[in-house]
Amino acid sequence: MMLDLLKQQPDFFRSAVDQAAIVAITDARGVITYANDLFVEISGYSREELIGRTHAVVNSGHHPKGFFREMWETISSGRIWQGEICNRKKSGELYWVESTLVPFLGPDGTPEQYLAVRFDITARKQAEQAIAERNAMLSAISHAQSQFITAANRLEIFEGLLSALLELTDSQYGFIGEVLFRADGSAQMDDSLMKIRGVPYLKAHSITNIAWNEETQRFYEENYAKGMEFGNMHSLFGAVI
């Protein structure tokens, strides 16, 4: 029914739709019966790989199950659903679409087909995320600065800042530290602007627990509060230095 209507449109209309919107048609069960060129191009799946499958093929796992349950309840009751969806390409890359789902009702008033018209908004979402991350970073730094001004406990300041940075970067491990130099050595670090003589080492002001056995756990507990030092250049910390 819906596919027939699309075929009846002039070529210039179908071409304009194909270039501007991601279009798919499904049957009453949600099985894809039509996928336009842009859907194929953006998803990375061939038309043959899309036809006969549901939109779960591009499910990114970003949204909770309740998100799609509410969507299905809306369209299966004959109402139009609109919203933003994060999908996953065949390559694994994520992309965002602004989606409108329209049910087409049969004589008995129940949906026989669904038309999905989507617009790629990935660039906009990435810009929004970059702004949000920048604001979160500025907020974390501003909060730490205000604590320094009020002479709060230094360890608590660094712990709070590290916690904010771990959340911001979605990281499990991290540290905040300072590269210092021991004057009793001849190691040399060169770059285009300066030569700093001395043996570099890292003084950690806050660090997540990286212990992997009882011995390193004791070392962590005994040295964390006063600040752990790392001088081995052939390690992860050496790579950072």
C-alpha positions as CSV (number, residue, x, y, z in Angstrom):
1,M,0.0,0.0,0.0
2,M,2.5,2.6,1.1
3,L,5.2,1.3,-1.3
4,D,2.7,1.6,-4.1
5,L,2.1,5.2,-3.2
6,L,5.8,5.9,-3.3
7,K,6.2,4.2,-6.7
8,Q,3.4,6.4,-8.1
9,Q,5.2,9.6,-7.3
10,P,7.2,11.4,-10.0
11,D,10.9,10.5,-10.4
12,F,12.0,13.9,-9.2
13,F,10.0,13.5,-6.0
14,R,11.4,10.1,-5.2
15,S,14.9,11.3,-6.0
16,A,14.5,14.3,-3.6
17,V,13.2,12.1,-0.9
18,D,16.1,9.6,-1.3
19,Q,18.7,12.4,-1.1
20,A,17.1,14.1,1.9
21,A,15.6,11.5,4.1
22,I,16.2,7.9,5.4
23,V,13.0,6.1,4.4
24,A,11.8,2.6,5.4
25,I,8.5,0.8,5.3
26,T,7.6,-2.1,7.6
27,D,4.7,-4.4,7.8
28,A,2.4,-4.7,10.8
29,R,5.0,-6.8,12.6
30,G,7.8,-4.2,12.1
31,V,9.6,-6.2,9.4
32,I,11.2,-4.0,6.8
33,T,9.7,-4.3,3.4
34,Y,11.3,-1.3,1.8
35,A,14.6,0.6,2.4
36,N,15.6,3.6,0.3
37,D,19.1,4.4,-1.0
38,L,20.0,6.7,1.9
39,F,19.1,4.1,4.5
40,V,21.4,1.6,2.7
41,E,24.2,4.2,2.4
42,I,24.1,5.4,6.0
43,S,23.5,2.1,7.7
44,G,26.2,0.3,5.7
45,Y,23.9,-2.6,5.1
46,S,22.9,-3.7,1.7
47,R,19.2,-3.6,0.8
48,E,19.1,-7.4,0.8
49,E,20.5,-7.3,4.4
50,L,17.8,-4.9,5.5
51,I,14.7,-6.3,3.8
52,G,13.0,-9.0,5.9
53,R,14.6,-7.8,9.2
54,T,13.3,-5.4,11.9
55,H,14.9,-2.1,12.8
56,A,16.7,-4.1,15.6
57,V,19.4,-4.6,12.9
58,V,20.5,-1.0,13.6
59,N,19.8,-0.9,17.3
60,S,22.8,0.7,19.1
61,G,21.8,-0.4,22.7
62,H,21.9,3.3,23.6
63,H,18.3,3.6,24.6
64,P,16.6,1.6,27.4
65,K,13.9,-1.0,26.5
66,G,11.2,1.3,27.8
67,F,12.1,3.8,25.0
68,F,11.1,1.4,22.3
69,R,8.2,0.0,24.2
70,E,6.7,3.4,24.4
71,M,7.4,3.9,20.7
72,W,5.7,0.7,19.7
73,E,2.7,1.3,22.0
74,T,2.2,4.7,20.3
75,I,2.3,3.6,16.7
76,S,0.5,0.3,17.2
77,S,-2.4,2.3,18.6
78,G,-2.5,4.3,15.3
79,R,-0.7,7.4,16.5
80,I,2.4,9.1,15.0
81,W,5.6,8.9,17.0
82,Q,8.4,11.5,16.8
83,G,11.8,11.5,18.5
84,E,15.6,11.2,18.3
85,I,17.2,7.7,18.0
86,C,20.8,6.6,18.2
87,N,21.5,3.8,15.7
88,R,24.5,1.7,14.9
89,K,26.0,1.2,11.4
90,K,27.1,-2.2,10.2
91,S,30.7,-1.0,10.9
92,G,29.8,-0.3,14.5
93,E,29.8,3.4,14.2
94,L,26.9,5.3,15.9
95,Y,24.7,7.8,14.1
96,W,21.7,9.8,15.2
97,V,18.4,10.3,13.4
98,E,15.4,12.5,14.0
99,S,12.6,10.1,13.3
100,T,8.9,10.2,12.4
101,L,7.0,7.0,12.4
102,V,3.6,7.0,10.7
103,P,1.1,4.1,10.9
104,F,-1.2,3.3,8.0
105,L,-4.4,1.8,9.1
106,G,-6.4,-0.9,7.5
107,P,-10.3,-1.1,7.2
108,D,-10.5,-2.4,10.7
109,G,-8.6,0.6,12.1
110,T,-5.5,-1.3,13.0
111,P,-2.0,-0.6,11.5
112,E,-1.1,-2.6,8.4
113,Q,2.1,-0.8,7.6
114,Y,4.5,1.8,9.1
115,L,6.4,4.5,7.3
116,A,9.6,5.7,9.0
117,V,11.1,9.0,7.8
118,R,14.4,9.9,9.4
119,F,16.9,12.7,9.0
120,D,20.6,12.3,9.9
121,I,21.4,14.7,12.9
122,T,24.7,13.1,13.8
123,A,26.7,16.3,13.3
124,R,24.3,18.3,15.5
125,K,24.4,15.7,18.3
126,Q,28.2,15.6,18.2
127,A,28.4,19.4,18.4
128,E,25.9,19.3,21.3
129,Q,28.0,16.6,23.1
130,A,31.2,18.6,22.5
131,I,29.7,21.7,24.1
132,A,28.3,19.7,27.0
133,E,31.7,18.1,27.6
134,R,33.5,21.5,27.4
135,N,31.0,23.0,29.9
136,A,31.4,20.0,32.2
137,M,35.2,20.4,32.1
138,L,35.0,24.1,32.8
139,S,32.6,23.4,35.7
140,A,35.0,20.8,37.2
141,I,38.0,23.1,36.9
142,S,36.0,26.1,38.3
143,H,34.9,24.0,41.2
144,A,38.4,22.9,42.0
145,Q,39.7,26.5,41.7
146,S,37.1,27.7,44.1
147,Q,38.1,25.0,46.6
148,F,41.8,26.0,46.3
149,I,40.9,29.6,47.0
150,T,39.1,28.6,50.2
151,A,42.1,26.5,51.2
152,A,40.1,23.3,51.3
153,N,41.9,19.9,51.8
154,R,44.1,19.4,48.8
155,L,43.6,15.7,48.6
156,E,39.8,16.1,48.6
157,I,40.1,18.8,45.8
158,F,42.1,16.5,43.6
159,E,39.8,13.5,44.4
160,G,36.8,15.5,43.4
161,L,38.4,16.8,40.2
162,L,39.6,13.3,39.2
163,S,36.1,11.9,39.9
164,A,34.6,14.5,37.6
165,L,37.2,13.9,34.8
166,L,36.6,10.1,35.0
167,E,32.9,10.6,34.6
168,L,33.4,13.1,31.8
169,T,35.7,10.8,29.8
170,D,33.8,7.6,30.7
171,S,37.1,6.2,32.0
172,Q,37.7,3.6,34.7
173,Y,41.2,4.6,35.7
174,G,43.1,7.8,35.8
175,F,45.3,10.1,37.8
176,I,46.1,13.8,38.4
177,G,49.8,14.4,38.8
178,E,52.8,16.7,38.2
179,V,56.1,15.9,36.4
180,L,59.0,17.0,38.6
181,F,62.7,16.6,38.2
182,R,65.4,15.2,40.5
183,A,68.6,17.3,40.4
184,D,70.8,14.3,41.2
185,G,70.9,12.8,37.7
186,S,72.0,13.4,34.2
187,A,68.9,12.3,32.2
188,Q,67.9,14.9,29.6
189,M,64.5,15.7,28.0
190,D,64.7,17.5,24.7
191,D,62.2,19.4,22.5
192,S,62.3,22.2,20.1
193,L,62.2,24.9,22.7
194,M,64.2,23.8,25.8
195,K,66.4,21.2,27.4
196,I,65.5,20.3,31.0
197,R,68.3,18.6,32.9
198,G,67.4,16.2,35.6
199,V,65.6,12.9,36.1
200,P,61.9,13.2,35.6
201,Y,59.4,11.5,37.8
202,L,55.6,11.7,38.3
203,K,54.2,12.9,41.6
204,A,50.5,11.8,41.7
205,H,48.1,14.0,43.6
206,S,45.2,11.7,43.1
207,I,45.0,8.3,41.4
208,T,42.5,5.5,41.1
209,N,43.3,2.2,42.7
210,I,45.5,0.3,40.2
211,A,46.7,-2.5,42.6
212,W,46.7,-6.0,41.1
213,N,47.8,-8.0,44.1
214,E,48.2,-7.8,47.9
215,E,51.6,-6.2,47.8
216,T,50.6,-3.4,45.4
217,Q,47.4,-2.9,47.4
218,R,49.5,-2.3,50.6
219,F,51.7,0.0,48.7
220,Y,48.7,2.0,47.4
221,E,47.1,2.2,50.9
222,E,50.4,3.3,52.5
223,N,51.4,6.0,49.9
224,Y,48.1,7.3,48.5
225,A,47.5,10.1,51.0
226,K,51.0,11.5,50.8
227,G,51.2,11.2,47.0
228,M,52.6,8.3,45.1
229,E,55.8,8.8,43.0
230,F,56.6,6.9,39.7
231,G,60.0,7.1,38.2
232,N,60.2,4.1,35.9
233,M,60.3,5.3,32.3
234,H,59.5,1.9,31.0
235,S,55.9,1.9,32.2
236,L,52.6,3.4,31.5
237,F,53.5,6.4,33.7
238,G,56.9,6.7,31.9
239,A,55.0,6.9,28.6
240,V,52.9,9.8,30.1
241,I,56.1,11.6,31.3
